[in-house]
Amino acid sequence: MDFSSKDTLLRFVQIGLVIVILMLIWPFVMPIALAFVFASLLWPYARDEWRFVKSKVARAAILTIGFVTLILGPVLSLIGAGVFVLQKKIQEGALDQIDLQPGHWMRDILSSERVEKIQAALNIDDEQLRTSLMSILQKTQYVVLEFLQSILTGAPAAVMAFIIMIFCLFWILKDQNQIEAWLYKNSPLKRKETNYLVDTFRTASVSVVMAGILSGLAQATIIGIGAAVSGLGNPWVAATIVFFASFFPFLGSGLVSISLIVIGVATQDIEGLLFFLPFAAISSIADNIIYPLVVGGRGEINPLISFLAVIGGIQLFGIFGIFLGPVVFILCLRALSLLSGEPIPEVGAEEPARPWRERLREIMPDWLKKRLRF
């Protein structure tokens, strides 16, 4: 390589400038990348029909969401501090002050006929059973409190990242034409190859968002049925909270499940608690099944690989990895296929944009069309 060449020196200058830019935006890379994921879903509508990002209502809505999340940061920090204090109280032996007064849930368990039969079969006395139950309860509370503390202590950073994502989403949608023109102009690939990767990115983004929505609906339905059957809480409220919490990894239905279990223990509703536990277990498993199946099906990859991509994305990108992990993985696979010389799949002519009412009418059932006169 001739380092005295002007082109070579310019190339090094370009690389240096790119490194400087990446260093400046590195703390915000994850929310910016997630903003591009959601923007890729809305680009066709913003360009062809709605033009919502140029309206005053849309700007006011996005700014309102940003400021609300900005307020939530300190509030969640205070809640996290309260959980930390509660954890310290339990570590100091607050559980040891529990006594078995008449009507106490522990006494009810010990006096149950089924428990007495199990004790007789295993040759366990009341004191041993009480010690075991208290140990399980104490360990469970430690796990729950540490889980809540880890979630809440990381909440301010997540809220700030969410604010950045909202503002980035607004400007990406507003300047989408300039972004696309810059991408095609500066891409080292041919236009057809660049367009293929852009379409791949958009398809992968649709896959992860659809997977999140379907997974959230499944978890919300299961927890809602469990809350209705057990009577531990309002099923509609529980299902709504689960749906929105399902978009956050390691949270999902666990937030509501733990809350309902605590309510069952506090109200001494052991029967309702036993009815609810199977639904909580099924809900925690449903997310790990539905999400990889949807992402793998639309992305044409094995569900096991898509599951590993989600887990790896969470480890690498944090809370945003549940969306970015599969997108980056699918995009890298398509880029490798291009570099290996595989031909770009031929696709038909792009369907012209149609009004949203016509597209919605196609997916609506007949009875709903008649009811809405749509």
C-alpha positions in Angstrom: 0.0 0.0 0.0 1.4 3.4 -1.0 0.9 5.6 2.1 2.1 8.6 0.2 -0.9 8.4 -2.1 -3.5 11.1 -1.6 -6.4 8.6 -1.9 -4.9 6.4 0.8 -4.5 9.4 3.2 -8.0 10.5 2.5 -9.2 6.9 3.3 -7.4 7.0 6.6 -8.9 10.4 7.4 -12.4 9.0 6.6 -11.8 6.1 8.9 -10.6 8.4 11.7 -13.6 10.6 11.3 -15.9 7.6 11.5 -14.2 6.4 14.7 -14.6 9.9 16.2 -18.3 10.0 15.3 -18.8 6.5 16.8 -17.1 7.5 20.0 -19.4 10.5 20.4 -22.6 8.6 19.9 -21.6 5.3 21.4 -23.5 5.8 24.7 -26.7 6.3 22.6 -26.1 3.6 20.0 -28.7 1.2 21.4 -31.7 3.6 21.5 -30.7 5.0 18.1 -30.6 1.5 16.6 -34.0 0.7 18.2 -35.4 3.9 16.8 -34.3 2.7 13.3 -36.1 -0.6 14.0 -39.4 1.0 14.7 -38.9 3.7 12.1 -38.5 1.0 9.4 -42.0 -0.2 10.3 -43.5 3.3 9.8 -41.6 4.5 6.8 -44.1 3.3 4.2 -47.1 4.9 6.0 -45.3 8.1 6.8 -44.2 8.5 3.2 -47.3 7.3 1.3 -50.3 8.2 3.4 -50.4 9.5 6.9 -47.6 12.2 7.0 -48.2 12.1 10.7 -44.7 13.2 11.7 -45.3 16.6 10.1 -48.5 17.3 12.0 -48.6 19.3 15.2 -50.6 16.6 16.9 -47.8 14.0 16.3 -45.1 16.3 17.5 -47.1 17.1 20.7 -47.7 13.4 21.3 -44.0 12.5 20.9 -42.9 15.3 23.1 -45.5 14.4 25.8 -44.3 10.8 25.8 -40.7 12.0 26.2 -41.4 14.3 29.1 -43.6 11.7 30.9 -40.8 9.1 30.7 -38.4 11.8 32.0 -40.5 12.2 35.1 -40.8 8.5 35.6 -37.0 8.1 36.1 -36.7 9.8 39.5 -40.0 8.1 40.7 -38.7 4.6 39.8 -35.4 5.5 41.5 -37.3 6.3 44.8 -39.2 3.0 44.5 -35.9 1.2 44.0 -34.5 2.8 47.2 -37.6 1.7 49.1 -37.1 -1.9 47.9 -33.5 -1.7 49.0 -34.5 -0.6 52.5 -37.1 -3.4 52.7 -34.4 -5.9 51.7 -32.2 -4.7 54.5 -35.0 -5.1 57.0 -35.6 -8.7 56.0 -31.9 -9.4 56.2 -32.0 -8.1 59.8 -34.5 -10.8 60.7 -37.9 -9.3 60.2 -39.2 -12.8 59.2 -38.2 -14.2 62.6 -40.9 -12.1 64.2 -43.7 -14.0 62.5 -45.7 -16.0 65.1 -48.3 -18.7 64.6 -51.4 -17.0 66.0 -54.8 -18.6 65.4 -55.9 -17.9 61.8 -52.4 -17.3 60.6 -51.8 -18.9 57.1 -48.8 -20.9 58.4 -51.0 -22.4 61.2 -53.7 -23.2 58.6 -51.2 -25.1 56.5 -49.8 -27.1 59.5 -53.3 -28.0 60.6 -54.4 -29.2 57.1 -55.4 -32.9 56.9 -53.4 -33.4 53.7 -50.3 -31.9 55.3 -50.7 -34.1 58.4 -50.9 -37.2 56.2 -47.7 -36.1 54.3 -46.0 -35.5 57.7 -47.0 -38.9 58.9 -45.7 -40.6 55.7 -42.4 -38.7 55.8 -42.1 -38.8 59.6 -41.7 -35.0 59.9 -42.9 -33.0 62.9 -44.5 -29.6 63.0 -41.3 -27.8 63.9 -39.3 -29.3 61.0 -42.1 -28.4 58.6 -42.4 -24.9 59.9 -38.6 -24.4 59.6 -38.6 -25.6 56.0 -41.6 -23.4 55.0 -40.0 -20.3 56.7 -36.7 -21.1 54.9 -38.5 -21.3 51.5 -40.4 -18.1 52.2 -37.2 -16.2 53.2 -35.3 -17.4 50.1 -38.2 -16.5 47.9 -38.4 -13.0 49.4 -34.7 -12.5 48.9 -35.0 -13.5 45.2 -38.1 -11.3 44.6 -36.5 -8.3 46.3 -33.2 -8.7 44.5 -35.1 -9.0 41.2 -37.2 -5.9 41.9 -34.1 -4.0 43.0 -32.1 -4.9 39.9 -35.1 -3.8 37.7 -35.7 -0.5 39.5 -32.1 0.5 39.8 -31.6 0.2 36.1 -34.9 1.9 35.4 -33.5 5.5 35.2 -31.0 4.5 32.5 -33.7 2.7 30.6 -36.1 5.7 30.8 -33.4 8.0 29.5 -32.6 5.6 26.7 -36.4 5.5 25.9 -36.5 9.3 25.7 -33.6 9.3 23.3 -35.3 6.6 21.2 -38.5 8.7 21.0 -36.7 11.8 19.8 -34.6 9.8 17.4 -37.7 8.1 16.0 -39.3 11.5 15.4 -36.3 12.9 13.4 -35.7 9.7 11.5 -39.2 9.7 10.3 -39.1 13.4 9.5 -35.9 13.1 7.5 -36.4 9.7 6.0 -35.8 10.7 2.4 -32.5 12.3 3.2 -31.4 9.3 5.2 -32.3 6.9 2.3 -30.5 9.1 -0.2 -27.4 9.2 2.0 -27.4 5.5 2.5 -27.6 4.6 -1.2 -25.0 7.2 -2.0 -22.4 6.1 0.5 -23.0 2.4 0.5 -20.0 0.3 -0.7 -22.4 -2.2 -2.2 -24.4 -2.0 -5.4 -27.8 -0.4 -5.3 -29.6 -3.8 -5.7 -27.6 -5.3 -2.8 -28.1 -2.3 -0.6 -31.8 -2.4 -1.3 -31.8 -6.1 -0.4 -30.2 -5.4 3.0 -32.6 -2.6 3.6 -35.5 -4.8 2.9 -34.0 -7.5 5.1 -33.7 -5.0 8.0 -37.3 -4.0 7.5 -38.5 -7.6 7.5 -36.5 -8.5 10.6 -37.9 -5.4 12.4 -41.4 -6.4 11.5 -40.6 -9.9 12.8 -39.3 -8.9 16.2 -42.1 -6.4 16.8 -44.8 -8.9 15.8 -43.2 -11.5 18.0 -43.3 -9.1 20.9 -46.9 -8.3 20.4 -48.0 -11.9 20.0 -46.0 -13.0 23.0 -47.4 -10.2 25.1 -51.0 -11.1 24.0 -50.4 -14.8 24.9 -48.9 -13.9 28.3 -51.6 -11.4 29.1 -54.3 -13.9 28.2 -52.8 -16.6 30.4 -52.3 -14.3 33.4 -55.8 -12.8 32.9 -57.4 -16.3 33.0 -55.3 -17.2 36.0 -56.4 -14.0 37.9 -60.0 -14.7 37.0 -59.9 -18.3 38.1 -58.0 -17.7 41.3 -59.8 -14.5 42.3 -56.5 -12.9 43.3 -56.9 -9.8 41.2 -58.8 -8.0 38.5 -58.1 -10.0 35.3 -58.4 -7.1 32.9 -55.9 -4.9 34.9 -53.5 -7.9 35.3 -53.7 -8.7 31.6 -53.1 -5.1 30.5 -50.0 -4.7 32.8 -48.6 -8.0 31.6 -49.0 -7.0 27.9 -47.0 -3.8 28.3 -44.5 -5.3 30.7 -43.8 -8.2 28.2 -41.8 -5.9 26.0 -39.1 -5.7 28.7 -36.9 -8.8 29.1 -36.8 -10.6 32.4 -39.9 -8.7 33.4 -42.9 -9.7 31.4 -45.5 -11.6 33.3 -43.2 -12.0 36.3 -44.1 -8.5 37.6 -47.8 -9.3 37.9 -47.3 -13.0 38.9 -45.2 -12.0 41.9 -47.6 -9.3 42.8 -50.6 -11.7 42.8 -48.6 -14.3 44.7 -47.8 -11.7 47.4 -51.5 -10.8 47.5 -52.5 -14.4 47.9 -50.0 -14.9 50.8 -51.1 -11.6 52.5 -54.8 -12.4 52.3 -54.2 -16.1 53.3 -55.9 -17.2 50.1 -54.0 -20.5 49.8 -56.6 -22.1 47.6 -56.5 -19.2 45.1 -52.7 -19.2 45.2 -52.6 -22.9 44.3 -55.0 -22.3 41.4 -52.9 -19.4 40.1 -49.4 -21.0 40.3 -49.9 -23.2 37.2 -50.9 -20.2 35.1 -47.9 -18.2 36.3 -45.6 -21.1 35.3 -47.2 -21.5 31.8 -47.0 -17.8 31.2 -43.3 -17.7 32.0 -42.7 -20.5 29.4 -45.0 -19.1 26.7 -42.6 -16.2 26.0 -39.7 -18.5 25.3 -41.7 -20.5 22.8 -43.8 -18.0 20.9 -41.0 -15.3 20.4 -38.4 -17.6 18.7 -41.1 -19.3 16.6 -42.4 -16.0 15.1 -39.0 -14.5 14.6 -37.6 -17.7 13.1 -40.6 -18.3 10.9 -40.6 -14.8 9.3 -36.8 -14.6 9.3 -36.4 -18.1 7.8 -34.0 -19.2 10.5 -34.3 -22.1 13.0 -36.3 -21.2 16.1 -33.5 -22.4 18.3 -31.1 -20.1 16.5 -33.5 -17.2 16.9 -33.9 -18.0 20.6 -30.1 -17.9 21.1 -30.0 -14.6 19.1 -32.5 -13.1 21.6 -30.5 -14.3 24.6 -27.3 -13.2 23.1 -28.7 -9.9 22.2 -29.9 -9.3 25.7 -26.4 -10.2 27.0 -24.7 -7.9 24.5 -27.1 -4.9 24.1 -28.9 -5.1 27.5 -32.7 -4.4 27.6 -32.8 -3.5 23.9 -31.3 -6.8 22.9 -34.7 -8.5 22.8 -35.3 -6.5 19.6 -31.8 -5.8 18.3 -30.4 -9.3 18.8 -32.5 -11.1 16.1 -32.3 -8.0 13.8 -28.5 -7.9 13.9 -28.3 -11.7 13.5 -30.6 -11.9 10.5 -28.9 -8.9 8.9 -25.4 -10.4 9.4 -26.6 -13.7 7.8 -27.9 -11.9 4.7 -24.7 -9.8 4.5 -22.6 -13.0 4.6 -24.7 -14.6 1.9 -24.0 -11.6 -0.3 -20.3 -11.7 0.4 -20.2 -15.4 -0.4 -21.6 -14.7 -3.9 -25.1 -16.1 -3.4 -27.6 -14.5 -5.8 -30.1 -12.1 -4.5 -33.6 -13.7 -4.4 -35.8 -12.4 -7.1 -39.0 -10.7 -5.8 -42.0 -9.6 -7.7 -42.8 -6.0 -8.5 -43.6 -4.0 -5.4 -47.3 -3.6 -4.8 -48.5 0.0 -5.1 -49.6 1.6 -1.9 -53.3 1.2 -1.1 -55.5 3.1 1.3 -55.3 1.9 4.9 -59.0 1.2 5.0 -58.7 -1.3 2.1 -55.8 -3.1 3.7 -57.7 -3.2 7.1 -60.8 -4.6 5.4 -58.9 -7.6 4.0 -57.8 -8.8 7.4 -61.1 -8.1 9.3 -63.6 -11.0 9.8 -67.0 -10.7 8.1 -69.0 -10.3 11.3 -66.8 -7.4 12.4 -67.2 -5.7 9.0 -71.0 -5.9 9.3 -71.0 -4.7 12.9 -68.8 -1.7 12.0 -70.3 -1.2 8.6 -66.8 -1.1 7.3 
